[in-house]
């Protein structure tokens, strides 16, 4: 029995050249931790959801953080009193920062009735529970996931026949956008109806569907583009890094296959060993290496060769780049890895606070604005009345409120706003005193023109040099 036969490779009838070729094939095919070719995922929305949201914990963590943030503040319903001010308000709200909170508060008071709509209004009922199966936070969370991973979100409105309570939509449902298809009509009809590819014979009427989508350069913005379209290679690469990380944990046992490094003639003269003898030899080699210790020297009567069972340099490089992949995912979603992935062990508190605010203003609010404009106001609220407006107060985010509170203190020192304007921004009740709506300034300030009377007069008997 040859040495390679003893190690389990080949049979007595195979030559040493054939046995070496067998080892090469094992290494090339990755069966001993060798090179494995990178296989790209299919480029479609099903893949983005399965391999991204459901199959990559980093992608899920980021999208889950954003979705939860979006569902953490409740929508408000106002009656419109000045449509021109509403347009100005929308412009400022889309570019929301803590620095324009005072201006937004002023425009809100001009645009809407001060008292927000509460109680049993049918629109408020839908915003609290969009349908019997979902809460508000679940609904807006699902909107973000569909829009981010497929590039579009389809929302179906349902009206109750013969209802005297309201003519508007009384229930709204998210549709699985990865399966929804738009079917064009004849002539100038761009979209005749929608259908679910799983049930292609059933038509979904266009007038009851709200579509919120990103821009698609392929078809002129018609279908929308997933965030993962441009990041499909990153999705493949980061998933491969996760596989490499898992293999590292799995390969914590044997790291090498050892075999006698002899000529074919020498190997043919080795004695045949039984199973017990093989175990004894393996244990002897293992013990010798262990006793030699790290950096030591283990002696053996027969020269040995080896085949590595660990990761290849390619796998190790993929694994080493995983940290940069995590940052790339956060950049794709416009959030900070310092906040979303808790990567802030050495960061200062001020830096952490800045990243918290930027993650909300850049990664959360823009999608909420798209949702507010495309669905809440132009679809849902409009079905209940032209004078209704649904809004979000972004200062309710804890990260934003802390910055707004600090800005209010700075504004007070500038002496350009009233006390009540500042109190409205920081969610305090109005001051009912005489000076609540007045701009207060420091008592030690003087008018520039009056300062000349306090200066010494030049000329005459009073001139002093």
PyMOL commands that set and color helices and strands:
alter all, ss='L'
color gray80, all
select helices_A, chain A and resi 3-6+16-28+45-53+57-70+83-94+98-111+122-128+136-150+206-208+232-250+264-268+275-292+313-320+322-332+337-340+349-363+365-384+394-396+398-414+419-425+448-454+460-462
alter helices_A, ss='H'
color red, helices_A
select strands_A, chain A and resi 76-79+152-158+171-175+180-183+193-196+199-205+209-213+256-260+304-308+388-391
alter strands_A, ss='S'
color yellow, strands_A
deselect
rebuild
show_as cartoon
